[in-house]
Amino acid sequence: MTDATCTTDARPAATPAIAVAAAGNALGAALRPVPGRLLDALFAWRERALQRRRLLQLDARMLSDIGLSRADAENEAAKPFWRP
């Protein structure tokens, strides 16, 4: 007995939608409502500030493991949260 619902097409059904979403990412971001973009910016700024504070908490060995000096960490931490 054979299964009539089995197909040989291995592509996922969402492939075209994923390609369109990836290609239109910049356009999609531009068309998002302003409150959503504002919230995204606020969350990104908060995360950036937290990461910079955590960078200052690393000791010299940990900083050298990621290729940074103490001066690099201090320079990064001195940046305002809105500056990438």
Secondary structure, DSSP 8 states (H G I E B T S, - for coil): ---TT-----S-TTHHHHHHHHHTHHHHHHHS-HHHHHHHHHHHHHHHHHHHHHHHHS-HHHHHHTT--HHHHHHHHHS-TT--
